[in-house]
Amino acid sequence: LAVYDTNPQLQAYSVGIPRIQCVLDEWGYIHILTGDGELHRLIEKDLHSRLNILFKKNQYQLAL
């Protein structure tokens, strides 16, 4: 599963989730239902947290 931010055109999140059955956009969150019945909810991090992650990865250009 890959989530893209279309404004700066970058891959915002990527994770391996086996056997995705359904992707739902409900209540302001993205929900992923897998083949084994697990439900995952993706929650967007606040700006401060996102910047800290980019700085830790030495991706200063993206942070700017």
Residue pairs with C-beta under 8 A, 6 or more apart in sequence:
1 13
1 14
1 15
1 16
1 17
1 20
1 23
1 32
2 11
2 13
2 14
3 11
3 12
3 13
3 14
3 30
3 42
4 10
4 11
4 12
5 11
5 12
8 62
10 62
13 42
17 32
17 34
17 40
18 34
18 35
19 34
19 35
19 36
20 32
20 33
20 34
20 35
21 33
21 34
21 35
22 32
22 33
23 30
23 31
23 32
23 33
24 30
24 31
24 32
24 33
25 31
29 41
29 42
29 43
30 41
30 42
31 39
31 40
31 41
31 42
32 39
32 40
32 41
32 42
33 39
34 40
45 53
51 63
54 60
54 62
54 63
55 63
